[in-house]
Amino acid sequence: MTRADLPFARVILEDFEFISVPGERPDVVCGVFHNLDTGQTARLTRDQLTNQPPYDIGPDTLVVSFVANAEMACHLALGWPIPKNILDLSPEFKCHVNGKGISRKNQGLIGALQYFGLSAIAPKRKDAMRERIMKGWPFTAEELKQILDYCAEDVEMLRQLCSSCSLTSIFRLLYTTAKASLPSRVPNTSACRSTWKYFPSLPTKSVGVKCGTAWYR
């Protein structure tokens, strides 16, 4: 999948580091946001995060993450709106390896990159950084820099993984978005047909087969 396959004005890769508090919203430590179009990356600590995301969160924006429920919990903790378009590569990877004997512990971000033969950070480094974050505040200036670097590494891994996803991921995203906007009694085929405009160069039958359906125009 390339940038040209994503029918959105902008694509943002997003990751947060946070402290988990049982029964509470996450205590956000920092966030890193990469614009796939401009190549610009915003690295922001908690005191630099305002009440709005550092990017246009309008209906023409696609936000890509890995385990999006964690990132969206951070949105709520910061008082940010939830993006209309979210591509979560965690369930997409799980769909891809379903039935292939990949253990659950290897279905995380590092496991996904290793599966596709891509570069990933050492699992021990990831565990060490998460352990320090979970110990909570206060963080020294050097520790905050290291946490930001670690968060940025996750975003870079996300960028690599995004290029390995199939068009089926985008079709599923567009289909569910279209279906959600229709009255509950409208047949599913109406949602399907509303997404065909994004795939003018793809054989209709092959997309249906890949998605496990028999949809035709």
Steps between C-alpha positions, in 0.01 A plus 500: 500500500638842403397855587316519167270221620374711791214726382547766767637855494745417777623190682628524857690227681441536872638349819486594869691391806294500816466368852219250544284556806246222571147627452618842379588664172868484411743753643661624177877552510563596137387454141665479160313587178641442151346654189543245222465773233739767628737269684479727803494349848373674814652370825311644796524443874193527722555869577520573126171326416210744480124433493514433124706252294807644322340419164177559311260239636231569239309240292775494235763375746592136556665415833707181502600324821569159650241405766292811439289462814807601705562808284132598507498468879785754497288726278223488759744560786627813322150621411564443128233394253506147357606493131232400252743279306723259691709218357609265778777275371478265799174324401605524135814302579300252706268449202802449275658228715177337615536122467872519423621379838640835620492505880313781675819635659644552150203701374612831646672782310847346520363158403320651203818661369699182551233305311546726196879503534513866602728677746377515860641611835625235741217358715716544813531874431124528457440314826752717686344824373145387585617398848648845564190677369272292720697607808352843434593857569729678547719454194833671456566702184723218374233238573238704311736522203551123507123441524439732205768317301336169586157631399645628171649155437150353530372751244783410263411132537139595431609675181682188382206277587257725317683432174455125551122511542275387219228701331249278678573704815394820328194338344392379845553848648302673225226238511445527875509882481241500222282244677503704821360799312202307361161441667493166681255342253704579189655177356874452544548505123422874500801559725714280278404680181571838655868402537561380142591853389823469701611196298456594133800295387423180691304208353165500678482125536850466646428754775185312594686171515780646713247636743327164526186615319329477166432870450463635146412840362 
